[in-house]
Amino acid sequence: MRFIFFDEFKPGILQNETVWDISSVLKAAPADYPQEKVKYFIENYSRLVPDIQQIIETQEGVPLASVKIRPPVPKPVHLLGAMNNYKRDGRFTDLDFFIKSSTCIIGDQETVELPPIEVDHFAHEAELAVVIKKGGKKIKAADAMDHVFGYTAFIDVSSRGVGNTYFLRKSFDTFGPMGPVLVTADEVDDPHNLGVKLWVNETLRQDFRTSDMEIQIPQLIEEASAVCALEPGDVISTGTHHRGLGPIQDGDTLTIEIEKIGGFKVSVADPGKRKWETK
């Protein structure tokens, strides 16, 4: 299934460009805010499927084009980014993660706002993101895929040449575009063989496959959960291929597309109207 939040964060299912509201199925969620709704959906998915199917079969949906798409996992407890996880000219740095503030997450057609800080430039990083199903600590790689609920597309917006930690480089509000949907794992037969593309305006900047990952998803989950207990609805973004990375600036439109996941667009705004040359 393809879970979606739309309009004022109504939960829905997307099929064939049609959206069905499943608010009635999630009414038992412990709190009426979006992250609790998607967490409840994740934790109770198998039990909820028959009721969701009944809604799809008996009720009328609305066209996708008529709704505002929201990020499908809007405020995870942990939003982790894998560093140096793609093959790059034969060089590889040992795996590490950074924590990105979950308040950075935005959705389709929203705006990345570049802060007025001294910086070399701001950059795009197209990534496949994994959404956790079952939480846990010290999860073994052999068991890790049982802890994956699904996948979504993610743009890790980054500040280059600023600060001594990843906090200033990664966590500004709006620096985490996500979407358009959360696709359940059963619809992605091999997450390690997906095409990832990102355009800046009409120019294709990034074009790679997840088969180029140095450390695959089971090992990412094992490494992350060795440090902190993961929770349902947590997000691990799996890193980007550095080939094609470049600056983003005021007036740009970023478009990401991941095979089997889908894509979305965001705009870029910079009150300072700074310009950086693309190398």
Backbone hydrogen bonds, N-H to C=O, Kabsch-Sander energy under -0.5 kcal/mol:
donor,donor_aa,acceptor,acceptor_aa,energy
3,F,1,M,-0.6
3,F,182,L,-2.6
4,I,12,G,-2.5
5,F,70,R,-0.6
6,F,10,K,-2.2
7,D,68,K,-2.6
9,F,7,D,-1.3
10,K,6,F,-3.1
12,G,4,I,-2.9
13,I,20,W,-1.9
14,L,2,R,-2.8
15,Q,13,I,-0.5
15,Q,18,T,-2.7
18,T,15,Q,-1.7
19,V,62,V,-3.2
20,W,13,I,-2.4
22,I,11,P,-2.5
25,V,22,I,-0.9
26,L,22,I,-1.1
26,L,23,S,-0.6
27,K,24,S,-0.7
29,A,26,L,-2.0
33,Y,31,A,-1.3
36,E,33,Y,-0.8
37,K,33,Y,-1.6
38,V,34,P,-2.5
39,K,35,Q,-2.2
40,Y,36,E,-2.3
41,F,37,K,-2.3
42,I,38,V,-2.4
43,E,39,K,-2.8
44,N,40,Y,-1.8
45,Y,42,I,-0.9
48,L,44,N,-1.9
49,V,45,Y,-1.6
52,I,48,L,-2.3
53,Q,49,V,-2.9
54,Q,50,P,-1.9
55,I,51,D,-1.8
56,I,52,I,-2.2
57,E,53,Q,-2.2
58,T,54,Q,-2.0
59,Q,55,I,-2.3
62,V,19,V,-2.5
64,L,17,E,-2.9
66,S,63,P,-1.8
67,V,64,L,-1.7
69,I,67,V,-0.6
70,R,5,F,-2.8
80,L,78,H,-0.5
80,L,235,V,-2.7
81,G,98,F,-2.7
82,A,237,S,-2.8
83,M,96,D,-2.9
87,K,212,D,-1.6
88,R,91,R,-0.8
91,R,88,R,-2.5
96,D,83,M,-0.6
98,F,81,G,-1.9
100,K,79,L,-2.9
100,K,98,F,-0.5
104,C,101,S,-1.7
105,I,102,S,-1.4
106,I,176,G,-1.1
109,Q,265,K,-4.1
110,E,107,G,-1.7
112,V,267,S,-3.3
113,E,111,T,-0.6
114,L,112,V,-0.6
114,L,269,A,-2.8
117,I,115,P,-2.0
120,D,160,R,-2.6
121,H,160,R,-0.9
122,F,248,I,-0.5
123,A,158,S,-2.8
124,H,246,G,-1.1
127,E,154,F,-2.7
129,A,152,T,-2.8
130,V,236,I,-3.1
131,V,150,G,-2.8
132,I,234,D,-2.6
133,K,147,H,-3.8
136,G,230,L,-2.1
138,K,225,S,-2.3
143,D,140,K,-1.5
144,A,140,K,-0.9
144,A,141,A,-0.7
146,D,143,D,-1.3
147,H,144,A,-2.1
148,V,145,M,-1.2
149,F,131,V,-2.8
149,F,147,H,-0.5
150,G,131,V,-1.5
151,Y,183,V,-2.3
152,T,129,A,-2.0
153,A,179,G,-1.8
154,F,127,E,-2.3
155,I,177,P,-2.5
156,D,125,E,-2.9
156,D,154,F,-0.6
157,V,155,I,-1.2
157,V,175,F,-1.7
158,S,123,A,-2.4
159,S,169,R,-2.6
160,R,121,H,-3.0
169,R,165,T,-0.7
170,K,166,Y,-1.8
171,S,167,F,-2.0
175,F,172,F,-2.0
176,G,104,C,-2.2
178,M,106,I,-2.4
179,G,153,A,-2.1
182,L,3,F,-2.5
183,V,151,Y,-2.8
183,V,181,V,-0.6
184,T,1,M,-2.6
185,A,149,F,-2.7
187,E,184,T,-2.2
188,V,185,A,-1.7
189,D,187,E,-0.6
193,N,190,D,-1.5
196,V,208,F,-3.3
197,K,257,E,-2.5
198,L,206,Q,-2.2
199,W,255,T,-2.7
200,V,203,T,-2.6
201,N,199,W,-0.6
201,N,253,T,-3.5
203,T,200,V,-2.1
204,L,202,E,-0.6
205,R,198,L,-2.5
205,R,203,T,-0.7
206,Q,198,L,-1.9
208,F,196,V,-2.3
210,T,194,L,-2.4
212,D,209,R,-2.0
213,M,210,T,-1.8
214,E,85,N,-2.8
216,Q,214,E,-0.5
219,Q,216,Q,-0.6
220,L,216,Q,-2.1
221,I,217,I,-2.6
222,E,218,P,-2.1
223,E,219,Q,-2.8
224,A,220,L,-2.7
225,S,221,I,-2.7
226,A,222,E,-0.9
227,V,224,A,-1.4
228,C,224,A,-2.1
230,L,136,G,-2.5
233,G,132,I,-2.6
234,D,231,E,-2.3
235,V,78,H,-2.6
236,I,130,V,-2.6
237,S,80,L,-3.4
237,S,235,V,-0.5
238,T,128,L,-2.7
242,H,240,T,-0.5
245,L,242,H,-1.7
248,I,122,F,-2.2
250,D,274,R,-0.5
251,G,268,V,-2.7
252,D,249,Q,-2.2
254,L,266,V,-3.1
255,T,199,W,-2.3
256,I,264,F,-2.1
257,E,197,K,-2.4
258,I,262,G,-2.2
259,E,195,G,-2.5
261,I,258,I,-1.9
262,G,258,I,-2.8
264,F,256,I,-1.4
266,V,254,L,-2.2
267,S,110,E,-2.3
268,V,252,D,-1.9
269,A,112,V,-2.8
273,K,270,D,-2.0
279,K,277,E,-0.5
